[in-house]
Amino acid sequence: MFGILFNKRAFVTSPADLVKGLIIGFIIGAVLVYLGAKKIIPLPFL
């Protein structure tokens, strides 16, 4: 997943992988925020 961020060639050769990575990252971020809001896991910024 983090390979997309650090591999510059991925931006040029595969926009589909970039979009997929952004969607996956968004979902993971949303889940973390949801769990943090529910006080299931401690998040410092909430």
Sequence and secondary structure as in RCSB ss.txt:
>XXXX:A:sequence
MFGILFNKRAFVTSPADLVKGLIIGFIIGAVLVYLGAKKIIPLPFL
>XXXX:A:secstr
 THHHH HHHHHH HHHHHHHHHHHHHHHHHHHHHHHTTSS  TT 
